[in-house]
Amino acid sequence: MNRFSNEEIATVYKVIAERRDIRHFIPEPIEPELLSRLLNAAHLAPSVGFMQPWRFIRICDQSLRTKIYRMVEQERINTAHALHQREDEFMRLKVEGVRECGELLVVALMDQREKHVFGRRTLPEMDLASVACAIQNIWLAARAEGIGMGWVSLFDPDQLRFALNMPADAKPVALLCLGHVEAFYQKPMLELEGWAARQKLQDVVYENTWLNNAKINRESE
C-alpha cells in the first residue's frame, strides 16, 4: 500500500496545523547537522520543469546581519506609513526576529531564469511558486524539529541584492529567521494580536465557477 500509517498521517497534519510564523527567539545557535537537515528538506521541494530556482544565502557576518536589520526596520516604517489609519497598530507589532534568531537565511530566485520555459511560458511566476514550496518545506521540517521560523518580506529587493553581490537577474524573495524558541504561539501571532482572523474554509473553496461556494463540512472550519 502507498498509504502511510494512521500515526504518520496524523503527525503530518499536526505539523501543518501547528506551524507558526515566529518572531520571538532564544538567541542560541542551530546545530550544523540540524540546519543541514532543514536545508535538505527545502531542496527536496517540487519545482516547475524541475528548474530548482531556489538559492539560499546564510548570513554569518554580524555586521551584515545588522545591515539587513536596518533595511527591514526602514521598510517596517515605510509599510506603517502606507497603512494610514492602522499605522500605530502596525508599529506595535513585532514583525521580525532578525537580530535574535540563531540562523538567518536569505532565499532568492536564481539568475538566468529566462532559459527555463518548461511550465513557465504562460506563467513565468511559477519560479516564485516553486521557491515558496521550498520555503514551506523548511518551515514544516523546522516545526517538526521544534525550531521556530519566521518569514520576513519587509525589505527592498534591489537594496538587499546589491548588499549580497547577487547577479542582476537574481532576486531575493524572503528572509528566514530560524531559531530555538521558548514556546510556539497557540494561534498565529497576528490572530492573537487582533490584526486578522483566519477565513472560513467554505468562503475560499468554489465549485466550477468563481464564488460558487463548495459545500465544505463545517467541522473543518
Number of C-alpha atoms within 10 A of each C-alpha: 4 4 7 9 10 8 8 11 11 12 13 12 10 13 17 16 11 16 22 21 21 26 25 24 24 15 15 13 13 16 11 9 8 13 18 12 15 19 17 15 19 23 21 13 19 17 21 18 15 13 17 18 24 24 18 18 13 11 15 12 9 10 10 13 15 13 14 21 18 14 17 22 16 15 16 19 14 14 15 17 15 11 12 10 10 12 15 12 13 18 14 9 13 12 22 24 24 25 16 18 26 22 22 22 18 20 22 22 21 21 16 12 15 10 8 16 14 13 16 15 11 9 10 15 11 17 24 19 15 22 27 19 19 25 22 18 20 24 27 24 23 24 18 17 14 15 24 29 29 24 24 20 17 21 22 14 17 14 12 19 19 12 12 15 8 16 12 11 12 18 20 24 23 22 23 25 26 28 28 22 19 11 13 20 15 11 15 17 19 15 12 12 13 9 12 11 11 10 9 12 16 15 13 12 14 15 10 8 7 9 11 12 15 14 12 14 9 9 5 8 10
